[in-house]
């Protein structure tokens, strides 16, 4: 009887790091910018709020509405509906166990209210955590016509069940950015200097539900059409 072979590792670091992602072109306009602002609560408490109206309306001859800086966090979602890494050679994982760890953003100029843009994606980090793998994807967004850099998003993806591909005594860890780029915040054990309380408005809660539903269905579509149908029927 031949000895059983060792199962293949979930991650092949060399294959993952050498993968070249295709560039992704996309466009957005003022409608998208305004809907995002409304979705995160702009003018939710006061429809004519002086501080927030310019994010959704051309006020007093304003030629363009303004885009919230956090609107840039949506740009990586243009990479194959936010799942642009699923076909990376050497990266095997169960998509139902995927978690979004964190989002780091650098903004280099004011985000325009409409533009044609291009995303360029690369692997910025890969870390073996034993029972999981942490994948960091860096999406740099450019204005398509001028080539100007708008922003960079670094998305940290936690892939449960896909770790253990390296020696546990010296776990694999790769990052293309300086370790001190993001400083750790230590929270002092003191009474707070100020307290602010707020609540999610009904319109925001409804918007959040439909966004969650959309992402959930997109994930199930990737896993299998039958799963997507099941989720749609249940919700």
Secondary structure, 3 states (H helix, E strand, C coil): CCCCCCCCCCECHHHHHCCCCCCEEEEECHHHHHHHHHHCCCCCCCCCCCCCHHHCCCCCCCCCCCCCHHHHHHHHHHCCCCCCCCCCCCECCCHHHEEEEEEEEEECCCCCCCEEEEEEEEEEEEEECCCEEEEEEEEEEEECCCCCEEEEEEEEEEEECCCCCCCHHHCCEEECCCCCCCCCCCCCCCCCCCCCCCCCCHHHHHHHHHHHHHHHHHHHHHHCHHHHHHHHHHC
